[in-house]
Amino acid sequence: MGIVKGLATLAVGALAGAAVFAGVNMYREATSGAPDFDKVGDYTSTAKNVVRFKLAPSNDKLAKCMPKVKVDVAVALETDAKGFDVLDVKMSGAPASTSFTVFLLEVPGAPFGAAEYIGDVNTDKYGNGKTELRLIVEEAFSSTIVGKERVRKELNHMGMWFADPKDDDFCLGADNPVTPFDGDNEAGVQAFNSAPSLPKAPLP
């Protein structure tokens, strides 16, 4: 089903529980021309639908260490027209000169389930960063063999990790485990995820 379809389904339920989801900046934006990416990336698109949501620090301690961080995500739905969607990530208030790995996930928190590594975001000396990724997002899924059966897992969530195991030390100290969420198989802890924007995913 992927993040985008999960968002569309969740939006229906959100109408009945607006108080629960108050403050969550998540919506599907329909446009007749190019979508507004002024706040999230620079991609010029002809997509008629853009999905936007936010990532939040993965735990309370990280949130206290990064009180001004913002991670905005926009997905231009263009698979039917171009064979891929365009996913833009924009960060501000993050740790300076730091690399983060980006994953589509089955489940936002540990143990995360199926995960797909899709790219990196690098911040500058001011803690700002952005990236544009071209991939399948709306229909994202993983497929593998479990026993004798092929199993499909929907990737309805997104998460970001500190790419260097030492980059989370400023907040969590030096005794945190090394995780495998980077191309070299050595990363820090998960920094951000989409749980607040998609509290009921993964959806059936």
Number of C-alpha atoms within 10 A of each C-alpha: 17 25 27 24 17 21 25 14 14 19 18 10 12 13 11 10 11 12 9 10 18 9 10 13 12 21 16 16 13 13 13 9 11 16 18 16 16 9 11 21 20 14 18 13 17 15 22 15 19 24 21 22 21 22 24 21 24 21 13 10 11 18 16 12 15 15 11 10 18 18 23 20 24 24 26 28 24 22 17 9 10 10 11 18 22 22 24 21 24 21 22 18 16 22 22 15 14 19 19 25 23 25 23 28 29 27 23 28 18 7 8 14 13 18 22 17 15 13 17 21 21 19 21 15 11 12 16 21 25 20 19 20 17 17 16 17 25 23 17 20 21 16 11 11 9 9 7 6 8 9 11 13 19 25 30 28 28 26 28 29 27 25 29 21 20 18 21 22 14 11 13 14 10 12 8 13 12 14 17 15 25 21 11 9 10 15 23 23 23 24 20 25 27 27 20 19 22 25 14 14 22 19 18 7
